[in-house]
Each structure stands twice: as C-alpha cells, then as structure tokens.
Amino acid sequence: MNTAKVSESIHFQQKLGEETGYLKMIWQRFFKHHMAVTGTVVFLLIVLMAVLAPWLAPMDPNRVDPVSFQSAPSAAHILGTDDVGRDVLSRLLYAARVSLSVGLGAVAIYVMIGTLIGAVAGFFGGWIDGLLMRITDIFMSFPYLMVILVLVSVMGPSLTNIIVVLGVLGWPQVARIVRGSVLQIKQMDYVKAAVALGYSAPRIVFSHILPNAFAPILVNATFGMANAIITESSLSFLGMGVQPPTASWGNMLTQAQSLTVLSSQPWMWLPSGFMIVIAVLSINFMGDGLRDAVDPKSFR
C-alpha cells in the first residue's frame, strides 16, 4: 500500500511539473502574439470600465434631461443625449455591464453543458457516444438565430432569458471539441494507469483528462464570448433583447434605424457601434493568440 502511494505521489509530481512547464510555454507564446496582448489590454480596460461605471458615469443612465433632447456633444453631455434626453456616455458605460454579462454568462453555461456531454461521450464510447452525438447533431441542425428569436419571444425579452437561451443552444461545438480531446487523451499511459489502479470514472475524467483538454475549450469559449455579444446586440437592435430603460449597446443602436439619425446625429449610435466593434475585435485577438499558443504548428 505504501509503495503504491509513493508511486502515485511521484507520478502526480511528474505530471504536475509537465503541466506547469506546458502552461508556462503557452503563456510565453501568447505574449509573443502582439495583437493578442493588445486585445487583452483593451478587453481588460472594457471590464474595468464596466466595473467602475457607477463612478465613471457623469450621471444616472436613466435620468431624463427635460431640456436636452437629442442634443449634440457638449460640456454638459460629452457624447450628447439620446431621443429622450438621457446621457449617452453614462448609458454607454453601463451598457458594457450588460454585454459582458451576456458574454460571460452564456459561455459559462454552454461550456459546462458541452464539456460534460463531450467528456461522457468520449470516455464511455459505444452506444452512449452514439446517442449523445446524434443529439448534438440535432442541435447543430437548428437554424440558430431563428430558434433564438422564437425562444426569446416565448420566454420574453430580458437579460436573463437571453443568457439562458444562448447558453442552452451554444454547447454542441464545445461537446464535439471535448469529445475529440477525450478520445485522444484517454489513450495516454497515465490514463490507462489510473484505470488499472481502479480509479472511478469521474475521478479519471475530471482529474486526469479534462485538465489536459482545457486549452481548446478556453479558445472556443473566447470566440464564443465575442459571438454572444454580437448576438445580444443583434437581438436588442431588433427589439427582442434587453429592453429599455436598461442600457445595452444593441438597444442604443436602435436609433440608427432612422435615416435622419444616421446622417445628422451620429453621436446617438456611433459610440455604441464603436464599442461593439472594439469589444469583439479585442476578444477575437485574444482567441487568435490562445489558438496559436496551444497549437505550435500555427504559431508564427
């Protein structure tokens, strides 16, 4: 028994050392990707902007100024006011909270679902794998945006419902990625040794397999966050997302449906559109850097 424990301890230390070295190598590769580093800095600034919104915003985002309807940028309103007299800068800062909440919340939900389904399918194989992958194929065959619109219409347009719907529908791709990684990793010697030692399936999957499949999951989650922000903005622009008076970059863009606003009042829609572009670009640059860091063949 003592020999087995010593052997297991040595194996654990060796494996921990290998994982630490691998993470260090990924970290170094990531920081050599200049666009990824720039994207990370910009994204952290957006997060900081969202967290500090109550202190950075010059006024309440829902406060209506009775004498400043659709007013151009001025000393009182740096980015002007919207069609009902609300300060655009204040709403822009608070809207960052909504977009980040959707991105992080939806990704957290579908990564958990997809990781669990993919791990079970890849580890057990056989009919379980076949059944779960056929269910995955069915979900992937749905017209994504149309199903989202239908579900949001039935459940009601709200921030919570959007997060839940995006999370529940977004897991198939993660499930396929995790399944492929598990199928490869479970052939490794240390996994076979864990099986031979009689470890339970949950312990093998969560302690030995999934930590080594974390990199592709993280890359997919990064791109998924950008996609969730775009989807929420699209839904809010169509009036099916976050509802006023809650500020969202998407519902701030609804002002752009008017030709007059588009041509002569750019302060009402340009800042929110700019923030969507900057946020999505920064997250995509981070995803590119992570993808190149975990895949030496694509690293330049």
C-alpha positions as CSV (number, residue, x, y, z in Angstrom):
1,M,0.0,0.0,0.0
2,N,2.8,2.4,0.9
3,T,4.7,1.6,-2.3
4,A,1.5,2.3,-4.3
5,K,1.1,5.6,-2.5
6,V,4.7,6.6,-3.1
7,S,4.4,5.6,-6.8
8,E,1.2,7.6,-7.2
9,S,2.8,10.6,-5.4
10,I,5.8,10.5,-7.7
11,H,3.6,10.2,-10.8
12,F,1.5,13.2,-9.6
13,Q,4.6,15.3,-9.1
14,Q,5.9,14.5,-12.5
15,K,2.6,15.2,-14.2
16,L,2.3,18.5,-12.2
17,G,5.7,19.5,-13.4
18,E,4.9,18.7,-17.0
19,E,1.6,20.7,-16.8
20,T,3.4,23.6,-15.2
21,G,6.0,23.7,-18.0
22,Y,3.3,23.4,-20.6
23,L,1.3,26.3,-19.2
24,K,4.5,28.4,-19.0
25,M,5.2,27.7,-22.6
26,I,1.7,28.7,-23.6
27,W,2.0,31.9,-21.6
28,Q,5.3,32.8,-23.4
29,R,3.8,32.1,-26.8
30,F,0.7,34.1,-26.1
31,F,2.8,37.1,-25.1
32,K,4.8,36.9,-28.3
33,H,1.5,37.5,-30.2
34,H,1.3,41.3,-30.1
35,M,-2.2,41.6,-31.3
36,A,-3.4,39.2,-28.7
37,V,-1.6,41.2,-26.0
38,T,-3.2,44.4,-27.3
39,G,-6.6,42.7,-27.4
40,T,-6.2,41.6,-23.8
41,V,-5.3,45.1,-22.6
42,V,-8.3,46.6,-24.4
43,F,-10.6,43.9,-23.1
44,L,-9.4,44.5,-19.5
45,L,-10.0,48.2,-20.0
46,I,-13.6,47.5,-21.0
47,V,-14.0,45.2,-18.0
48,L,-12.6,48.0,-15.8
49,M,-15.0,50.5,-17.4
50,A,-17.9,48.2,-16.7
51,V,-16.9,47.6,-13.1
52,L,-16.3,51.3,-12.4
53,A,-19.4,52.5,-14.3
54,P,-21.1,54.0,-11.2
55,W,-18.1,56.2,-10.5
56,L,-17.1,57.0,-14.1
57,A,-20.6,57.8,-15.4
58,P,-21.3,61.5,-15.1
59,M,-25.0,60.9,-14.3
60,D,-27.7,58.3,-13.9
61,P,-28.0,56.4,-17.2
62,N,-31.8,56.6,-17.0
63,R,-32.1,60.2,-15.9
64,V,-34.0,62.3,-18.5
65,D,-32.9,65.8,-19.1
66,P,-36.1,67.7,-20.0
67,V,-34.2,70.5,-21.9
68,S,-31.7,68.3,-23.8
69,F,-33.4,66.0,-26.3
70,Q,-31.1,64.7,-29.0
71,S,-28.5,67.3,-28.1
72,A,-25.1,67.3,-29.7
73,P,-22.0,66.6,-27.6
74,S,-21.3,69.5,-25.2
75,A,-19.6,70.2,-21.9
76,A,-22.7,69.0,-20.0
77,H,-23.1,65.9,-22.1
78,I,-19.7,64.8,-23.5
79,L,-21.3,62.3,-26.0
80,G,-24.6,64.1,-26.3
81,T,-28.0,62.8,-25.4
82,D,-30.5,60.3,-26.9
83,D,-34.0,60.8,-28.2
84,V,-35.5,61.2,-24.7
85,G,-32.6,63.2,-23.1
86,R,-30.5,60.5,-21.5
87,D,-26.8,61.0,-21.3
88,V,-25.1,58.8,-24.0
89,L,-21.8,58.4,-22.2
90,S,-23.5,57.2,-19.0
91,R,-25.6,54.7,-20.9
92,L,-22.5,53.5,-22.8
93,L,-20.6,52.7,-19.6
94,Y,-23.5,50.9,-18.0
95,A,-24.2,49.0,-21.3
96,A,-20.8,47.4,-21.0
97,R,-22.0,45.5,-18.0
98,V,-24.9,44.1,-20.0
99,S,-22.7,42.9,-22.9
100,L,-20.1,41.4,-20.7
101,S,-22.7,39.7,-18.6
102,V,-24.2,38.1,-21.7
103,G,-20.8,37.0,-23.0
104,L,-19.6,35.5,-19.7
105,G,-22.9,34.1,-18.6
106,A,-23.8,32.4,-21.9
107,V,-20.3,31.0,-22.3
108,A,-20.2,29.7,-18.8
109,I,-23.5,27.8,-19.3
110,Y,-22.7,26.2,-22.6
111,V,-19.1,25.3,-21.7
112,M,-20.4,23.4,-18.7
113,I,-23.0,21.6,-20.7
114,G,-20.8,20.9,-23.7
115,T,-17.8,19.8,-21.5
116,L,-20.0,17.3,-19.6
117,I,-21.6,15.9,-22.7
118,G,-18.4,15.7,-24.6
119,A,-16.5,14.1,-21.7
120,V,-19.1,11.4,-21.1
121,A,-19.4,10.6,-24.8
122,G,-15.6,10.4,-25.4
123,F,-14.8,8.5,-22.3
124,F,-17.5,5.8,-22.3
125,G,-17.9,5.5,-26.1
126,G,-20.2,2.9,-27.6
127,W,-23.9,3.5,-27.6
128,I,-23.6,6.3,-25.1
129,D,-21.3,8.1,-27.5
130,G,-23.6,7.4,-30.5
131,L,-26.7,8.7,-28.7
132,L,-25.1,11.9,-27.3
133,M,-23.5,12.7,-30.7
134,R,-26.8,12.3,-32.5
135,I,-28.4,14.7,-30.0
136,T,-25.6,17.1,-30.7
137,D,-26.2,16.7,-34.5
138,I,-29.8,17.6,-34.0
139,F,-29.0,20.7,-32.0
140,M,-26.5,21.8,-34.7
141,S,-29.0,21.4,-37.4
142,F,-31.3,24.0,-35.9
143,P,-31.3,27.5,-37.6
144,Y,-29.5,29.2,-34.8
145,L,-30.8,32.8,-34.9
146,M,-34.4,31.8,-35.8
147,V,-34.6,29.4,-32.8
148,I,-33.2,32.1,-30.5
149,L,-35.8,34.6,-31.8
150,V,-38.6,32.1,-31.2
151,L,-37.4,31.1,-27.7
152,V,-36.9,34.7,-26.7
153,S,-40.4,35.6,-28.0
154,V,-41.9,32.8,-26.0
155,M,-39.9,33.4,-22.8
156,G,-40.0,37.2,-23.0
157,P,-37.1,39.5,-23.9
158,S,-34.9,40.0,-20.9
159,L,-31.2,39.8,-20.0
160,T,-31.6,36.6,-18.0
161,N,-33.6,34.9,-20.8
162,I,-31.1,35.8,-23.4
163,I,-28.2,34.4,-21.3
164,V,-30.1,31.2,-20.7
165,V,-31.2,30.8,-24.4
166,L,-27.7,31.4,-25.7
167,G,-26.2,29.1,-23.2
168,V,-28.6,26.3,-23.8
169,L,-28.1,26.4,-27.6
170,G,-24.4,27.0,-27.8
171,W,-22.9,23.8,-26.4
172,P,-22.8,21.4,-29.4
173,Q,-19.5,22.7,-30.8
174,V,-17.8,22.5,-27.3
175,A,-19.2,19.0,-26.9
176,R,-17.5,17.9,-30.2
177,I,-14.2,19.5,-29.3
178,V,-14.2,17.9,-25.8
179,R,-15.1,14.5,-27.2
180,G,-12.3,14.6,-29.7
181,S,-9.8,15.6,-27.0
182,V,-11.0,13.0,-24.6
183,L,-10.8,10.2,-27.2
184,Q,-7.2,11.2,-27.8
185,I,-6.2,11.7,-24.1
186,K,-7.8,8.5,-22.8
187,Q,-5.2,6.5,-24.8
188,M,-2.4,8.1,-22.9
189,D,-0.4,5.9,-20.5
190,Y,-1.2,7.8,-17.3
191,V,-5.0,7.5,-18.0
192,K,-4.6,3.7,-18.6
193,A,-2.6,3.6,-15.3
194,A,-5.4,5.3,-13.5
195,V,-7.9,2.8,-14.9
196,A,-5.6,-0.1,-13.8
197,L,-5.4,1.4,-10.3
198,G,-9.2,1.2,-10.1
199,Y,-9.9,5.0,-10.0
200,S,-13.5,5.9,-10.5
201,A,-14.7,7.2,-13.9
202,P,-15.5,10.7,-12.6
203,R,-12.1,11.0,-10.9
204,I,-10.3,10.0,-14.1
205,V,-12.3,12.3,-16.3
206,F,-12.2,15.4,-14.0
207,S,-8.7,15.0,-12.5
208,H,-6.7,13.4,-15.3
209,I,-8.4,14.0,-18.7
210,L,-10.3,17.4,-18.7
211,P,-7.3,19.4,-17.3
212,N,-5.4,18.4,-20.4
213,A,-8.3,19.3,-22.6
214,F,-8.7,22.7,-21.1
215,A,-6.8,24.6,-23.8
216,P,-9.1,24.0,-26.8
217,I,-12.1,24.7,-24.5
218,L,-10.7,28.0,-23.5
219,V,-10.0,29.0,-27.1
220,N,-13.6,28.1,-28.1
221,A,-15.0,30.0,-25.1
222,T,-13.1,33.1,-26.1
223,F,-14.6,33.2,-29.6
224,G,-18.0,32.2,-28.1
225,M,-17.9,35.3,-25.9
226,A,-17.5,37.6,-28.9
227,N,-20.3,35.7,-30.7
228,A,-22.6,36.1,-27.7
229,I,-22.0,39.9,-27.6
230,I,-22.8,40.2,-31.3
231,T,-26.0,38.0,-30.9
232,E,-27.2,40.0,-27.9
233,S,-26.6,43.3,-29.8
234,S,-28.5,42.0,-32.8
235,L,-31.4,40.9,-30.7
236,S,-31.5,44.2,-28.8
237,F,-31.3,46.1,-32.1
238,L,-34.4,44.2,-33.3
239,G,-36.2,44.9,-30.1
240,M,-36.0,41.3,-28.9
241,G,-33.1,41.7,-26.5
242,V,-32.5,43.8,-23.4
243,Q,-35.4,46.2,-23.1
244,P,-35.2,50.0,-22.3
245,P,-34.6,51.7,-20.0
246,T,-31.8,49.2,-19.3
247,A,-28.9,50.3,-21.4
248,S,-27.4,47.9,-23.9
249,W,-25.1,48.6,-26.8
250,G,-27.6,46.8,-29.0
251,N,-30.7,48.8,-28.0
252,M,-28.7,52.0,-28.2
253,L,-28.1,51.2,-31.9
254,T,-31.9,51.1,-32.5
255,Q,-31.6,54.9,-33.0
256,A,-29.7,54.1,-36.2
257,Q,-32.9,52.8,-37.8
258,S,-33.8,56.4,-38.6
259,L,-32.1,57.9,-41.7
260,T,-32.1,61.3,-40.0
261,V,-30.2,60.0,-37.0
262,L,-27.8,58.1,-39.3
263,S,-26.9,61.1,-41.3
264,S,-27.1,64.1,-38.9
265,Q,-27.0,62.7,-35.4
266,P,-24.1,60.2,-35.3
267,W,-23.5,60.6,-31.5
268,M,-26.7,58.7,-30.9
269,W,-25.5,55.4,-32.5
270,L,-21.8,55.7,-33.3
271,P,-20.4,55.3,-29.8
272,S,-22.3,52.1,-29.1
273,G,-21.4,50.7,-32.5
274,F,-17.8,51.5,-31.9
275,M,-17.8,49.8,-28.6
276,I,-19.3,46.6,-30.1
277,V,-16.6,46.6,-32.7
278,I,-13.8,47.2,-30.2
279,A,-15.0,44.6,-27.7
280,V,-15.5,41.9,-30.4
281,L,-12.1,42.6,-32.0
282,S,-10.2,42.6,-28.7
283,I,-11.8,39.2,-27.8
284,N,-11.1,37.8,-31.2
285,F,-7.5,38.9,-31.0
286,M,-7.3,37.1,-27.6
287,G,-8.7,34.0,-29.2
288,D,-6.3,34.1,-32.0
289,G,-3.4,34.4,-29.6
290,L,-4.7,31.5,-27.5
291,R,-5.2,29.3,-30.5
292,D,-1.7,29.9,-31.8
293,A,-0.2,29.4,-28.3
294,V,-1.8,26.0,-27.8
295,D,-1.1,24.9,-31.4
296,P,2.7,25.2,-32.1
297,K,2.0,24.4,-35.9
298,S,0.0,27.6,-36.2
299,F,2.4,29.8,-34.2
300,R,4.5,32.2,-36.3
